[in-house]
Amino acid sequence: MALFLKSLIGAGVVILISLLSKSKYYYIAGLAPLFPTFALIAHYSVGSSRPVNELRETILFSGFATIPMLTYLVTLYVLVGHFRLLPSLLMACIAWGIAAWILVALWGQFHGH
């Protein structure tokens, strides 16, 4: 049941983004995915099944996880001026993946995991 509820929340955010992108306030579609929907789910899941110190580490890591998102946004902003949309999105996702990989590798090194 919990998994189904989480799926409904995710679907709701996707519908909201779609509706916003078609409205005169289309730019708010860029804010909607940054609402901490999935962070809420992740933090609740970790917090209800793990010790507080592990939840705190998850929260701290979540803060650093904004770096790959910023990497994606900056990359996409630059690339859409030079390439078509789909290649720009693909390259920005690759940039996100590289930044996320570096973050996870560095986190593991400095936190002994």
C-alpha positions in Angstrom: 0.0 0.0 0.0 2.8 2.4 0.9 4.5 1.8 -2.5 1.2 2.5 -4.3 0.7 5.8 -2.3 4.3 6.8 -3.3 3.5 6.1 -6.9 0.4 8.2 -6.7 2.3 11.1 -5.3 4.9 10.9 -8.1 2.2 10.7 -10.7 0.5 13.7 -9.2 3.7 15.7 -9.5 4.1 14.7 -13.2 0.5 15.8 -13.9 1.1 19.1 -12.2 4.3 19.7 -14.2 2.4 18.9 -17.4 -0.5 21.2 -16.6 1.9 24.0 -15.6 3.9 23.7 -18.7 0.8 24.4 -20.8 -0.3 27.4 -18.7 0.7 31.0 -19.0 2.8 30.3 -15.9 4.9 27.7 -17.8 8.1 28.7 -15.9 6.6 27.4 -12.7 6.9 23.9 -14.2 10.7 24.3 -13.4 9.9 24.8 -9.7 7.4 21.9 -9.3 10.0 19.1 -9.6 12.1 20.8 -7.0 9.4 20.5 -4.4 10.8 17.8 -2.1 8.2 15.2 -2.9 10.7 12.4 -3.4 13.0 13.7 -0.7 10.0 13.5 1.7 9.5 9.9 0.7 13.2 9.1 1.0 13.6 10.8 4.3 10.4 9.2 5.7 11.5 5.8 4.5 15.0 6.1 6.0 13.8 7.8 9.1 11.2 5.1 9.9 13.6 2.2 9.3 17.1 3.4 10.3 18.7 5.2 13.3 18.6 9.0 13.5 22.3 9.3 12.7 21.7 7.5 9.4 18.7 9.8 8.6 20.9 12.8 9.4 23.6 11.5 7.0 20.9 11.0 4.4 19.7 14.6 4.9 23.2 15.9 4.6 23.9 13.9 1.5 20.6 15.3 0.0 22.0 18.8 0.4 25.1 17.9 -1.6 22.9 16.1 -4.1 21.8 19.6 -5.3 25.3 19.8 -7.0 24.4 17.2 -9.8 21.0 19.0 -10.3 22.8 22.4 -10.6 25.2 20.7 -13.1 22.2 19.5 -15.1 20.6 22.9 -15.2 23.7 24.9 -16.1 24.6 22.3 -18.8 21.1 22.4 -20.3 21.0 26.2 -20.2 24.2 26.4 -22.1 23.4 23.6 -24.6 19.9 24.6 -25.7 21.5 27.7 -27.3 23.6 25.5 -29.5 21.8 22.2 -30.0 18.2 20.9 -30.5 16.2 20.1 -27.4 16.5 16.3 -27.2 20.3 16.2 -27.7 20.7 19.0 -25.1 18.5 17.1 -22.6 20.5 13.9 -23.2 23.9 15.6 -22.7 22.6 17.4 -19.6 21.5 14.0 -18.2 24.9 12.6 -18.9 26.4 15.6 -17.1 24.1 14.9 -14.1 25.2 11.3 -14.1 28.9 12.2 -14.1 28.4 14.7 -11.3 26.3 12.2 -9.3 28.9 9.5 -9.8 31.6 11.9 -8.6 29.5 12.9 -5.6 28.8 9.3 -4.6 32.5 8.3 -5.0 33.7 11.3 -2.9 31.0 10.7 -0.3 32.1 7.1 0.1 35.7 8.1 0.4 35.1 10.7 3.1 32.4 8.8 5.0 34.0 5.4 4.9 31.3 3.5 3.1 
